[in-house]
Amino acid sequence: MKILIADDSRVMRQIVVRTLRQAGFGDHDLIEAADGKEALDKATAEKPDLVISDWNMPHLTGIEVLRQLRAAGNNVKFGFVTSECTPEMKTAAEASGSAFFIVKPFTAERFDEVFAPILG
Amino acid sequence: MSVEVEVDESDLAEMVEQVWESYLDPEGVSPLIPTYDENQPSEVHSSVSITGSWNGHVVYASSRAAAQRAAAAFLAMELEEVSEEDMADTLGELANIVGGNVKAMLPPGAQLSLPQVNLAPEASARFPNAQRISGVYGMWEGEPVSISMWQSSTDNKEEGA
C-alpha cells in the first residue's frame, strides 16, 4: 500500500514514519508532503491508499485538503494526526469523511490500534 | 469578564509526561525531574501563541544540550549528528505539541499560531502585557527544561464585550 504523510514539520513527518515502522507498517510505500497544497497534489497524482495528515499546515489546512479531495470525488482513506484536538475539529473531520483522529503525542501502540484494521 | 484558565500545573505536567513517554523517554529511564524553580536558566526556547477564547503563549525552554538530546530522540540520530536546524525544528514541534494540547483544554474558539523558535535564552523573550501563570520546571538528565504558560492581559479587554 502507498501511504502519504502530510505535515509541515519535517521532524513530525520523520516521527510518523518511524512510528509506522515501529508499529510494523514500515514495508508500505511511504511518501511525504510538506504542506496542504503538496498534500492535495500528491493525493491526486500519486494515488495513495491512505493519507495521514496534520491539521494546521500552510497553504491548505488538512481539513481543506480532505474536503477538496471529496469534492473531486476522491475517496482515499484519510485521517488526522494533530496536536490540536477539540470536539469541533473531530466533528468537522468526521463530517468530511475522516477515518481516524490521532492526537500528538502518540505511541506505536496507538498507531497499531488505528492502522491495523486499515493496513492489515 | 475574563476567561478563567482551565489549564493548571498538573494538566501541564501530564502533557509533558506524555511527550516524554512518547518521544523523549520511551524506555522510561530518564524522566523530567521537577525542580519547581521558575528561574532556572535556559539557552534556547520556542513558543506558540493562542488567541481567541484565551490569549497568551506556551513556551518551551531548555539548555542547548537538552535541545540537542531532544532532537536526537525525535529524529532517531546520534547527538553529534544533530544540526542547528534539527534542534530548531524539534523545539518548534515541542512548542506545537504542548500548545495544541493546551488549546484542546481551552473554551472553544481558540486559535493556535505556527511555532516560533529562538536559539537564545527564554529570559531574552518579551511577551508584552503577558505574565507567566503556570509552568513545569525540571531537569532532564541534568539539563534544565521548562514549559510555561503566559497569559496576556488583553483577555480582559476583549472578553469585556
Interface residues (C-beta under 8 A of the other chain):
Chain A: D8 S9 R10 V11 M12 Q14 I15 R18 N56 P58 T82 S83 E84 C85 T86 P87 E88 V103 K104 P105 F106 T107
Chain B: Q18 V19 E21 S22 Y23 P26 A71 F74 L75 A76 D86 D89 T90 G92 E93 N96 I97 V98 G99 G100 N101 K103 A104 P108 L112 L114
